[in-house]
Amino acid sequence: MNVLLLLFFASLLGGQLVTLAVFPSAYLHLHDLVLGGVYLWFAAAALRDKSLLRWPAIGRAILLFAAVCFGSIVIHAMGQDQSAVVRGLLYLARWLWYAGIVFVVVGAGIRSRRWLMGLFAFGAAAAAAGLAQLFLYPDIRNISYLGWDPYYYRVVSVFLDPNFAGIIFALTVFTGIYLARGTVKRRALILAGTALAFTALLLTFSRGSYLAFAAGITAMIVVTKRWKLAALLLGIILLVVVVPKPPLEALRFTREISALARVQNWQESALVVARAPLTGEGFGMTALPRRTTETLPVPAPPNRAGGGIDNSILYVLASSGVLGGIAFLFLIREYLRPAIALRKNHRGFWALYLASSLAAAFHSLFTNTLFYPWMVLWLFILAGVAVVKSATDGS
C-alpha cells in the first residue's frame, strides 16, 4: 500500500495537464485512475479483514447530499438536453469518487502523519512546478483556445489557474507548519517546502487566495497562541506590496475588472437560484451563459469552468436548491464534528483543521473551491484523519 499511496499523491501532480475528455465538459484525470487502484486495494484488504470496513458519521452526510443532488438531476431530467443530464450524473459520480477517500483513510490503518505528509509533498512539489512555470512559461495566453483563461506572469502551476493554485499552496503552508512542529527529523526539508509554497502563493497574485491564507493563518495563530506566526501574516502584506512585478493590469492588487466580473457572476448566479429555489436546476446541469467577444464562425473552445458559478454556496443552491443547501450544511457539520472533539488534546491538529477549513470557506466565496477535484480530495483526507484521531486519540 505504501507504493500505491505514493503513486496516488504523485498522480495529483498531473493536475490539469494529464487529462482525457470523456464527455463535453467532463474530464478524466490521472489521479482518478490511480484512486481506482487505491479503492481496489482497500476492497481486497477489507474482504480479508472485515474490521477495516468502518462507517464514520460523515458517511451518512455524504450519502444524504449525494441523494439530494441525484434527486435534483432526476427532477429536471425531463425537457433537458440529454448531454446536460449525463454531465450532471458524471459530475455527481466524480464527487462521490473523491469523497470516498475518507473511508480509506478511516479504515486502512495507515498512520495519519503519512496522509498529511503526502498532501504536503504534493503541495510543495506543485509549488516548485509553479515557480518553474513562472520562469520558463510565464504567459499561457496561447492555450486559451483550449478553454483556459489567458493568465500571464502569474504562477498557475499544474492547475493552469492561479486562484486554485493559490488555495492549494495556502493549505500546504498550514500543513507544513503543523508537520514541522511535530518532528525534528526532516524539519529542515519541511520548512523548505513550506517556504516554497508560501513564495508560490505570493506569486499567484490571487487576492482570493491571499484573503483565504490570512483567515487561515489568523485562526492558527489564535488557536495555538503562537504569536510568532503573526510575522507570516505581516510578511504576506509587506511582500504583496514590495515584491517586484511587471507593470501589468493583471498583477495590480487594486485591479477592478476581475472584481466587477465576479460581482456580476454572483448576481447572475442569484437569478439562477431564484428560478428553482427548492430543488435547483439539477446538480452539475446548471450553467451560466458563456461570454465571448468572438463573432467568427469558429468552434467554441472547450468549457473548463463547469457551471461557471464562482461561489460554492451559490453553486449548491443553484444546482440543488434549498434542499441541497440543507444537506450541504449537514455535511459541513459532520465534517467539523470530529475535529472539534480534538481541540483540547490535539490543539495543533485542530489549528490545522480550522485554518484549512476557514481558508477553503473564504476562498469558495470567489471560486467554486469546494467542488474543485484537488480540494475535495484534500478536505476529505483531512476529515478522515480527524475521524481516526478522534476515535483512537492517536497520531
Order of alpha helices (4+ residues) and beta strands (2+ residues): alpha-beta-beta-alpha-alpha-alpha-alpha-alpha-alpha-alpha-alpha-alpha-alpha-alpha-alpha-alpha
